[in-house]
């Protein structure tokens, strides 16, 4: 029996290395979240205790947390992240935002939303949109409670967004200059990245950025 137990346990010695390799940042990317704490981030216009880390996930409890913003600023970049929210969940990703005003307007907000259960939405409010500016071409969110993958590429005046492997936005911001009065962030060429606290808990993981 002792020999059999040893034979069964020995292969498990190789599992930690495999897990560590799975969590490595893609080539050319830097991790925005270390899986342990909020190093590299700071809360803006909200309560710090709304944000936290649990089981290797970055999470926001619900409303009142404002925005969690990166300490660094980015101009042209590719951002990858995964998020999970429950029914009626609502959040967002700030892009090129300053640490003043509302990042959704002073910068840009890429909408994160449970499309399946919100009603009465404008085209520019669905998940994968540039909030209140450009609506997504397709609706491809996974059901509440499941993970979604998002890829955001900002290069000059072009913004491309992919949700769950499907492109939802490919926009030239110069085509939307008429909205710059309400959305001055459309004219910015750099700023902070951020995550929004809105209503219920949202989990985030595998957040990586690559300057372009």
Order of alpha helices (4+ residues) and beta strands (2+ residues): alpha-alpha-beta-beta-beta-beta-beta-beta-beta-alpha-beta-beta-beta-beta-beta-beta
